[in-house]
Amino acid sequence: MSPSKAGADETNGSVGAVNVLPAHYLIEQGNAMKRNEKTGSGSRSAAAFLLAVAVLAHAPMSAMAQQFSADLVARKDDTANAIGTLRVSDGKARIETTALPDGFFLIDTAKPSAYFVRPRARVFMDARQSSPLTRMFVPVDPDDPCRQWQAIAQLAAQVDLATWRCQRYGEETIAGRNTDVYRITASSGFGFAGWIDRERKFPVQIKTSDGTVIAVDHIRDEAQPAQAFEVPANLRKFDPQALIRRIQQSDVWVAPPASE
């Protein structure tokens, strides 16, 4: 059965906000109309101004299309649980989860990078496999989402490109919005189906291999603060592997017995 017919619940996403012209622009144009009225060109200016308002009011919000916040809700067997919150802006995502309340995840598909940030401990580290959410809820190119999913998957663990698959399975309407449906499979067993909102350039629904549906719920299209997607400057990077290597080189390290 394809994921588009897998019986996923619809999410309660909000419709994109209407463009609003900046106040200073309206004031400047109004003053220009008054000046033009004195020179006899007021009617032409008024017509041009009204045309500009009409065009801009109906233009797509290209600059704001990928700035939103939302809740993450997991549903399985008629049970729904809030599992975290989400912020997205310009190819970056910030995920806060109830499972790891002492920090948050930062994903940047342009670099690519995926970090787990712990402000109170004043450290951050590579996310790797600390949460499957960082490998599923990734800002994507709606024309080629597999590229971003694969790049983030490789950050988490070595990906066998010979067995890793990402395929489009059609379209489906989620909360009144058209989405493209993709399915990812891998030899590691980590696979899922994703429903991508083309305008928001983001998967608004994920279905995992065990049947759990994770929805991007109560979507709020709104500007996001840039600092919310940056690692604070006073944090140091923690490398667990480097710590293990230092312990192995110390006097307290006891090597495990060699296998027979």
RODO-2510 file (C-alpha; in nm, 4 decimals, decimal comma):
residues 260
     n   res          X          Y          Z
     1     m     0,0000     0,0000     0,0000
     2     s     0,1419     0,3415    -0,0876
     3     p     0,1871     0,5957     0,1913
     4     s    -0,0693     0,8239     0,0291
     5     k    -0,3326     0,5619     0,1066
     6     a    -0,1930     0,4531     0,4414
     7     g    -0,4741     0,6132     0,6399
     8     a    -0,2952     0,9114     0,7910
     9     d    -0,4829     1,1690     0,9981
    10     e    -0,5168     1,5235     0,8695
    11     t    -0,3411     1,8020     1,0566
    12     n    -0,4863     2,1334     1,1643
    13     g    -0,2587     2,3611     0,9611
    14     s    -0,3434     2,7249     0,9137
    15     v    -0,3767     2,8880     0,5742
    16     g    -0,0946     3,1224     0,4757
    17     a    -0,1341     3,4808     0,5906
    18     v    -0,2314     3,7585     0,3503
    19     n     0,0454     3,9978     0,2458
    20     v     0,0332     4,3362     0,4138
    21     l     0,1990     4,6411     0,2581
    22     p     0,4413     4,8254     0,4882
    23     a     0,2904     5,1345     0,6496
    24     h     0,5782     5,3593     0,5404
    25     y     0,5214     5,2540     0,1796
    26     l     0,1527     5,3459     0,1937
    27     i     0,2300     5,6822     0,3537
    28     e     0,4962     5,7674     0,0957
    29     q     0,2671     5,6739    -0,1904
    30     g    -0,0174     5,8772    -0,0416
    31     n     0,2053     6,1845    -0,0148
    32     a     0,3208     6,1340    -0,3729
    33     m    -0,0421     6,1254    -0,4884
    34     k    -0,1080     6,4586    -0,3146
    35     r     0,1922     6,6176    -0,4839
    36     n     0,0878     6,4812    -0,8210
    37     e    -0,2635     6,6185    -0,7784
    38     k    -0,1135     6,9683    -0,7804
    39     t     0,0749     6,9001    -1,1049
    40     g    -0,2202     6,7443    -1,2837
    41     s    -0,0929     6,3877    -1,2883
    42     g    -0,2900     6,2728    -0,9851
    43     s    -0,5305     6,0429    -1,1710
    44     r    -0,2505     5,8528    -1,3388
    45     s    -0,0588     5,8171    -1,0114
    46     a    -0,3681     5,7039    -0,8265
    47     a    -0,4359     5,4374    -1,0860
    48     a    -0,0761     5,3150    -1,0696
    49     f    -0,0845     5,3091    -0,6905
    50     l    -0,4062     5,1080    -0,6791
    51     l    -0,2663     4,8633    -0,9335
    52     a     0,0483     4,8157    -0,7243
    53     v    -0,1606     4,7516    -0,4137
    54     a    -0,3694     4,4921    -0,5966
    55     v    -0,0653     4,3110    -0,7366
    56     l     0,1276     4,3035    -0,4092
    57     a    -0,1734     4,2011    -0,2046
    58     h    -0,2209     3,8898    -0,4180
    59     a     0,1452     3,8040    -0,4670
    60     p     0,2745     3,4870    -0,2958
    61     m     0,4654     3,5347     0,0270
    62     s     0,7942     3,4077    -0,1131
    63     a     1,0017     3,5712     0,1608
    64     m     0,7773     3,4393     0,4376
    65     a     0,6747     3,1055     0,2875
    66     q     0,9117     2,9086     0,5070
    67     q     0,8845     3,0951     0,8355
    68     f     0,6461     2,9306     1,0774
    69     s     0,6091     2,7626     1,4136
    70     a     0,4011     2,4580     1,5044
    71     d     0,3403     2,1751     1,7481
    72     l     0,4515     1,8161     1,6929
    73     v     0,1824     1,5604     1,7750
    74     a     0,2262     1,1818     1,7529
    75     r    -0,0805     0,9664     1,6879
    76     k    -0,1098     0,5883     1,7078
    77     d    -0,3986     0,3530     1,7908
    78     d    -0,6429     0,6401     1,8590
    79     t    -0,3977     0,7986     2,1042
    80     a    -0,2449     1,1419     2,0482
    81     n     0,0511     1,2846     2,2397
    82     a     0,2249     1,6189     2,2142
    83     i     0,5943     1,5414     2,1672
    84     g     0,7447     1,8817     2,1019
    85     t     0,7461     2,2114     1,9163
    86     l     0,8930     2,3255     1,5883
    87     r     1,0283     2,6466     1,4349
    88     v     1,1319     2,6776     1,0700
    89     s     1,3007     2,9624     0,8819
    90     d     1,4950     2,9769     0,5543
    91     g     1,6257     2,6213     0,5402
    92     k     1,6750     2,5940     0,9162
    93     a     1,4680     2,4103     1,1764
    94     r     1,4605     2,4152     1,5551
    95     i     1,3005     2,1204     1,7331
    96     e     1,2270     2,1074     2,1050
    97     t     1,1112     1,7714     2,2405
    98     t     0,9471     1,6526     2,5610
    99     a     1,1883     1,3570     2,5633
   100     l     1,4935     1,5860     2,5935
   101     p     1,3685     1,8930     2,7815
   102     d     1,7164     2,0234     2,8729
   103     g     1,7996     2,1290     2,5173
   104     f     1,6901     2,1703     2,1574
   105     f     1,7932     2,0559     1,8108
   106     l     1,9155     2,2861     1,5338
   107     i     1,9114     2,1651     1,1726
   108     d     2,0655     2,3578     0,8841
   109     t     2,0297     2,1881     0,5449
   110     a     2,2533     2,4401     0,3681
   111     k     2,5695     2,3370     0,5585
   112     p     2,4405     2,0622     0,6350
   113     s     2,4479     2,0310     1,0132
   114     a     2,2382     1,8929     1,2979
   115     y     2,3219     1,9845     1,6581
   116     f     2,1785     1,9203     2,0020
   117     v     2,2183     2,2354     2,2109
   118     r     2,2158     2,2350     2,5943
   119     p     2,2255     2,5998     2,7064
   120     r     2,2349     2,5308     3,0824
   121     a     2,5282     2,2930     3,0431
   122     r     2,6856     2,5491     2,8044
   123     v     2,7618     2,2833     2,5439
   124     f     2,6385     2,1638     2,2073
   125     m     2,7116     1,8455     2,0165
   126     d     2,6390     1,6676     1,6887
   127     a     2,2837     1,5326     1,7032
   128     r     2,3708     1,2051     1,5277
   129     q     2,1045     0,9483     1,6277
   130     s     1,9891     1,1168     1,9483
   131     s     1,6434     1,1774     1,7988
   132     p     1,4835     1,0376     1,4820
   133     l     1,2934     1,3656     1,4471
   134     t     1,6083     1,5388     1,3187
   135     r     1,6233     1,2966     1,0251
   136     m     1,2565     1,3324     0,9302
   137     f     1,1526     1,6935     0,9900
   138     v     1,4018     1,8616     0,7607
   139     p     1,3600     2,1725     0,5402
   140     v     1,3646     2,0464     0,1821
   141     d     1,3649     2,1501    -0,1804
   142     p     1,0118     2,0434    -0,2855
   143     d     1,1462     1,9529    -0,6308
   144     d     1,4205     1,7310    -0,4861
   145     p     1,3574     1,6588    -0,1148
   146     c     1,5542     1,3337    -0,1225
   147     r     1,8816     1,5256    -0,1380
   148     q     1,8274     1,6994     0,1982
   149     w     1,6917     1,3861     0,3672
   150     q     1,9950     1,1891     0,2521
   151     a     2,2438     1,4569     0,3640
   152     i     2,0981     1,4707     0,7158
   153     a     2,0817     1,0895     0,7311
   154     q     2,4538     1,0758     0,6540
   155     l     2,5242     1,3105     0,9447
   156     a     2,3452     1,0717     1,1810
   157     a     2,5168     0,7552     1,0603
   158     q     2,6931     0,6100     0,7609
   159     v     2,4357     0,5602     0,4872
   160     d     2,4578     0,2670     0,2479
   161     l     2,3778     0,4530    -0,0737
   162     a     2,3245     0,1210    -0,2540
   163     t     2,0235     0,0388    -0,0377
   164     w     1,8986     0,3863     0,0659
   165     r     1,5872     0,4737    -0,1357
   166     c     1,3725     0,7847    -0,1609
   167     q     1,0792     0,7795    -0,4019
   168     r     0,7761     0,9949    -0,4749
   169     y     0,4421     0,8175    -0,4393
   170     g     0,1942     1,0818    -0,5510
   171     e    -0,0075     1,3611    -0,3942
   172     e    -0,2500     1,3956    -0,1053
   173     t    -0,4446     1,6780     0,0558
   174     i    -0,3588     1,7450     0,4205
   175     a    -0,5682     2,0030     0,6082
   176     g    -0,6822     2,1521     0,2791
   177     r    -0,3308     2,1861     0,1351
   178     n    -0,1752     1,9832    -0,1440
   179     t     0,1267     1,7747    -0,0458
   180     d     0,3721     1,5487    -0,2280
   181     v     0,4158     1,2062    -0,0698
   182     y     0,7592     1,0412    -0,0473
   183     r     0,8805     0,7167     0,1072
   184     i     1,2316     0,6570     0,2412
   185     t     1,3707     0,3085     0,2994
   186     a     1,7143     0,1965     0,4178
   187     s     1,8937    -0,1244     0,5046
   188     s     1,9305    -0,0002     0,8631
   189     g     1,5539    -0,0356     0,9048
   190     f     1,5021     0,3366     0,9543
   191     g     1,2310     0,4283     0,7066
   192     f     0,9315     0,6581     0,6898
   193     a     0,6809     0,8299     0,4616
   194     g     0,6730     1,2092     0,4401
   195     w     0,4068     1,4515     0,3179
   196     i     0,5687     1,7725     0,1881
   197     d     0,3936     2,1086     0,1785
   198     r     0,5482     2,2654    -0,1326
   199     e     0,4845     2,6255    -0,0242
   200     r     0,6358     2,5794     0,3193
   201     k     0,9120     2,3532     0,1803
   202     f     0,8715     2,1204     0,4731
   203     p     0,7177     1,7813     0,5577
   204     v     0,3961     1,8500     0,7481
   205     q     0,3343     1,4844     0,8267
   206     i     0,5518     1,1770     0,8827
   207     k     0,4484     0,8126     0,9138
   208     t     0,7084     0,5836     1,0680
   209     s     0,7569     0,2142     0,9971
   210     d     0,5648     0,1159     1,3128
   211     g     0,2559     0,3069     1,2005
   212     t     0,2997     0,6177     1,4169
   213     v     0,1842     0,9380     1,2450
   214     i     0,3667     1,2544     1,3558
   215     a     0,1875     1,5692     1,2468
   216     v     0,3048     1,9287     1,2258
   217     d    -0,0015     2,0610     1,4047
   218     h    -0,1481     2,4088     1,4599
   219     i     0,0845     2,5718     1,2078
   220     r     0,1374     2,9441     1,2632
   221     d     0,2824     3,1286     0,9629
   222     e     0,4836     3,4032     1,1302
   223     a     0,8285     3,5606     1,1232
   224     q     1,0924     3,3817     1,3307
   225     p     1,3822     3,5453     1,5205
   226     a     1,7141     3,4661     1,3541
   227     q     1,8872     3,4003     1,6882
   228     a     1,6519     3,1092     1,7563
   229     f     1,8396     2,9105     1,4897
   230     e     2,1945     2,9876     1,5998
   231     v     2,4148     2,8163     1,8576
   232     p     2,4815     3,0709     2,1362
   233     a     2,8334     3,2106     2,1135
   234     n     2,9302     3,1208     2,4722
   235     l     2,8776     2,7454     2,4240
   236     r     3,1564     2,4963     2,3552
   237     k     3,1247     2,1914     2,1344
   238     f     3,1274     1,8601     2,3183
   239     d     3,2677     1,5589     2,1320
   240     p     3,1776     1,2262     2,3020
   241     q     3,4199     1,0356     2,0796
   242     a     3,7068     1,2625     2,1796
   243     l     3,6221     1,2032     2,5463
   244     i     3,6269     0,8266     2,4902
   245     r     3,9659     0,8516     2,3193
   246     r     4,1100     1,0526     2,6096
   247     i     3,9831     0,7928     2,8590
   248     q     4,1346     0,5117     2,6517
   249     q     4,4722     0,6860     2,6634
   250     s     4,4602     0,7366     3,0404
   251     d     4,5877     0,5082     3,3167
   252     v     4,2347     0,4193     3,4306
   253     w     4,1416     0,2555     3,0982
   254     v     4,1201    -0,1236     3,1055
   255     a     4,1091    -0,2744     2,7611
   256     p     3,8442    -0,5445     2,7078
   257     p     3,9781    -0,8988     2,6654
   258     a     4,0648    -0,9955     2,3098
   259     s     3,8063    -1,2195     2,1452
   260     e     3,9125    -1,5749     2,0875
***
